[in-house]
Amino acid sequence: MRVIAGNAKGRKLKSPPCFNTRPITDRIKEALFNTLSNSVKDAFFLDLFAGSGSVGIEALSRGASKVVFIDNDINSIKIINKNLINCNFVDGFEVYRQDVLKAIKILCKRNLLFDIIYIDPPFTNEKIFSQVMNEISKYNLLNKNGQIIIRIPKSLVLSSEFYNLKLYREKNYGESTLKYYELSES
């Protein structure tokens, strides 16, 4: 696993030594950032279930103004911090060890609105996908022109609408699917 483009291009990233993570492949990450294109530069980026921090670090490398990393696993938090140091990032980020559903409420209380939210829950808990999307929609963490990307198992059926969010794109990559949501106009 490596940083694909930007200031930290080519830097190798470590991943947590546990069985619950499935680090995003370079192929999927590259496709994700090709789709996001210029919207990453100067974006306020939220990386939920951050794992190794690979996606948020890619966003920093490509010019995101700030990235907030959230993960509940202590080993993941340690790896994220090591990867940030390895990539020479000293600011422009916050790293929190917190349950994601609780973190969403805390971020709302802080009145934070994100341009891009990336969500990569464990594939072992199918309920979490809808729970997280419902909470983000309920607590309104997305800027007006923002977007949410969630990585899900290809076999999982996830609603195309969550309160004020609507699906506008989806793409399959092997056993994974990336679903892209934006605020609905209504």
C-alpha positions as CSV (number, residue, x, y, z in Angstrom):
1,M,0.0,0.0,0.0
2,R,1.3,3.4,-1.0
3,V,0.4,7.0,-1.6
4,I,-0.4,7.3,-5.3
5,A,-0.1,11.0,-6.0
6,G,0.7,14.5,-4.6
7,N,3.3,15.7,-2.1
8,A,3.8,12.2,-0.5
9,K,3.6,10.3,-3.8
10,G,5.3,6.9,-3.5
11,R,5.5,6.7,0.3
12,K,4.7,3.2,1.6
13,L,2.0,2.9,4.2
14,K,1.7,0.4,7.0
15,S,-1.6,-1.3,7.8
16,P,-2.9,-2.4,11.2
17,P,-1.9,-6.0,12.2
18,C,-5.4,-7.3,12.7
19,F,-7.9,-9.5,10.9
20,N,-10.8,-7.0,10.9
21,T,-9.3,-4.6,8.4
22,R,-9.4,-4.9,4.6
23,P,-7.1,-2.1,3.4
24,I,-8.3,-0.4,0.3
25,T,-6.3,-1.6,-2.7
26,D,-4.2,0.9,-4.7
27,R,-6.5,0.2,-7.7
28,I,-9.7,1.2,-5.9
29,K,-8.0,4.1,-4.2
30,E,-6.7,5.4,-7.5
31,A,-10.2,5.0,-9.1
32,L,-11.7,6.8,-6.2
33,F,-9.4,9.8,-6.4
34,N,-9.7,9.9,-10.2
35,T,-13.4,10.2,-9.8
36,L,-13.1,12.9,-7.0
37,S,-10.6,14.7,-9.3
38,N,-10.2,18.4,-8.5
39,S,-12.7,18.4,-5.6
40,V,-10.0,17.1,-3.2
41,K,-7.8,20.2,-3.4
42,D,-8.7,22.5,-0.4
43,A,-11.4,20.1,0.7
44,F,-12.4,19.4,4.4
45,F,-12.2,15.6,4.3
46,L,-13.6,13.0,6.8
47,D,-12.2,9.5,6.9
48,L,-14.5,7.2,8.9
49,F,-13.3,3.7,9.9
50,A,-9.9,5.1,8.8
51,G,-7.9,1.8,9.4
52,S,-4.4,2.7,8.1
53,G,-5.5,6.2,7.2
54,S,-4.6,5.4,3.5
55,V,-7.5,7.3,2.0
56,G,-7.2,10.4,4.3
57,I,-3.5,10.5,3.7
58,E,-4.0,10.3,0.0
59,A,-6.4,13.3,0.3
60,L,-3.8,15.3,2.3
61,S,-1.1,14.4,-0.3
62,R,-3.4,15.7,-3.0
63,G,-4.0,19.0,-1.3
64,A,-7.0,18.6,1.1
65,S,-7.0,21.5,3.6
66,K,-7.8,19.3,6.5
67,V,-8.5,15.6,7.2
68,V,-10.3,14.2,10.2
69,F,-9.5,10.5,10.8
70,I,-11.9,8.4,13.0
71,D,-11.3,4.8,14.0
72,N,-12.2,2.9,17.2
73,D,-9.2,0.5,17.1
74,I,-6.1,1.6,19.1
75,N,-3.8,-0.3,16.6
76,S,-5.3,1.6,13.7
77,I,-4.8,4.9,15.5
78,K,-1.1,4.1,16.1
79,I,-0.7,3.1,12.4
80,I,-2.4,6.3,11.2
81,N,-0.1,8.4,13.3
82,K,3.0,6.5,12.1
83,N,1.9,6.8,8.5
84,L,1.3,10.6,8.9
85,I,4.8,10.9,10.3
86,N,6.3,8.8,7.5
87,C,4.7,11.1,5.0
88,N,6.0,14.2,6.7
89,F,2.6,15.6,7.6
90,V,2.8,17.7,10.7
91,D,-0.5,19.6,10.4
92,G,-3.8,19.7,8.6
93,F,-5.3,16.7,10.3
94,E,-7.0,15.4,13.5
95,V,-6.9,11.8,14.6
96,Y,-9.5,10.4,17.0
97,R,-10.1,7.1,18.6
98,Q,-13.8,6.9,18.8
99,D,-16.8,4.8,17.9
100,V,-17.9,6.2,14.5
101,L,-21.6,6.5,15.5
102,K,-20.6,8.6,18.6
103,A,-18.1,10.5,16.6
104,I,-20.7,11.6,14.1
105,K,-22.7,13.2,16.9
106,I,-19.6,14.9,18.3
107,L,-18.7,16.3,14.9
108,C,-22.2,17.7,14.6
109,K,-22.0,19.4,18.0
110,R,-18.8,21.0,16.8
111,N,-20.8,22.3,13.7
112,L,-18.3,20.7,11.3
113,L,-19.4,20.4,7.7
114,F,-17.3,18.3,5.3
115,D,-16.7,18.5,1.6
116,I,-15.9,14.8,1.2
117,I,-16.8,12.0,3.6
118,Y,-15.2,8.6,3.0
119,I,-16.7,5.6,4.8
120,D,-15.1,2.1,4.9
121,P,-16.8,0.0,7.6
122,P,-15.9,-3.6,8.4
123,F,-17.6,-5.9,6.0
124,T,-18.3,-8.3,8.9
125,N,-21.2,-6.1,10.2
126,E,-23.8,-5.5,7.5
127,K,-26.0,-3.4,9.7
128,I,-23.3,-0.7,10.2
129,F,-23.5,0.5,6.6
130,S,-27.1,1.7,6.8
131,Q,-26.6,2.9,10.4
132,V,-23.7,5.2,9.5
133,M,-25.5,6.6,6.4
134,N,-28.6,7.3,8.5
135,E,-26.6,9.0,11.2
136,I,-24.6,11.2,8.7
137,S,-27.9,12.1,7.0
138,K,-29.6,12.8,10.3
139,Y,-26.8,15.0,11.7
140,N,-26.1,16.7,8.4
141,L,-22.3,16.7,8.3
142,L,-22.1,17.4,4.5
143,N,-21.4,20.8,2.9
144,K,-24.0,21.9,0.3
145,N,-21.9,20.6,-2.7
146,G,-20.2,17.8,-0.8
147,Q,-20.1,14.1,-1.4
148,I,-20.1,10.9,0.5
149,I,-18.4,7.8,-0.7
150,I,-19.0,4.5,1.1
151,R,-17.2,1.2,0.3
152,I,-19.5,-1.8,0.7
153,P,-19.4,-5.5,-0.1
154,K,-20.6,-6.0,-3.7
155,S,-23.3,-8.4,-2.4
156,L,-24.8,-5.9,-0.1
157,V,-27.9,-3.9,-1.1
158,L,-27.8,-0.4,0.2
159,S,-30.6,2.1,-0.2
160,S,-30.2,4.8,-2.9
161,E,-31.6,7.4,-0.5
162,F,-31.0,8.3,3.1
163,Y,-33.2,11.2,4.2
164,N,-31.5,14.1,2.5
165,L,-28.9,12.1,0.6
166,K,-29.2,10.4,-2.8
167,L,-27.0,8.0,-4.7
168,Y,-25.6,9.5,-7.9
169,R,-22.9,7.0,-8.9
170,E,-21.7,3.5,-8.1
171,K,-18.8,1.4,-9.3
172,N,-17.8,-2.3,-8.7
173,Y,-14.3,-3.4,-8.0
174,G,-14.0,-7.1,-7.5
175,E,-15.8,-7.9,-4.2
176,S,-16.2,-4.2,-3.3
177,T,-18.5,-1.4,-4.5
178,L,-18.0,2.3,-4.1
179,K,-21.3,4.2,-3.8
180,Y,-21.3,8.0,-4.2
181,Y,-24.0,10.1,-2.5
182,E,-24.8,13.8,-2.5
183,L,-27.4,16.1,-0.9
184,S,-30.8,15.8,-2.7
185,E,-32.3,19.0,-4.0
186,S,-35.5,18.7,-2.0
